[in-house]
Amino acid sequence: MSQELSPNALAFIALTNEYCHAIETAEPQEAYQVDSNLPFIHQMLKLLPRIYIVASDLYDGKGDSADEFIESSLDENTYDQVRQNLSQVMGDDDTYLETNLADMQYSDTPVSATVSECLADLYQEFFNLVHAVQDIPTELQVTLIDACMYNFREYWGQTLCNVLRAMHTIYHEFIH
């Protein structure tokens, strides 16, 4: 019996592909200005919640083991280039205080994170998925989406929420 991808699974693949394209085409301004990153941030504020919602709908709680994994097709140099480009796009707004880390409760000093690294981490997860599901049988696509949902629960779901909070703050500080 052949499996089919659910409409949500197809939507998830499409959204992660759209995210990868947005990250790949993000361009820093020649001379960074305080609000030069707002169009990019606005784009992320529209896309990230949609990814989270579809992933939440896909996650069925059954993928509690990491039996399958998505092989990395993104090399370290490309990851670093993406992260550095995003750092330039974000400029002075790249660093934010992270209050949702376990390290924070034991720290005497604030723990900071960067939007660029969070977005690059998400890019790595989504890039690997999008490239892995191309030209493989549907049964394997379903397995890889299940692996991505395991990673959603264990890692990237929290990363997405953290960076979304930071970008929300940056965006709304400048438009109001």
Secondary structure by P-SEA (a helix, b strand, c coil): ccccccaaaaaaaaaaaaaaaaaaacccccccccccaaaaaaaaaacaaaaaaaaaaacccccccccccccccccaaaaaaaaaaaaaaaccccbbbbccccccccccbbbbbbaaaaaaaaaaaaaaaaaaaccccaaaaaaaaaaaaaaaaccaaaaaaaaaaaaaaaaaaccc
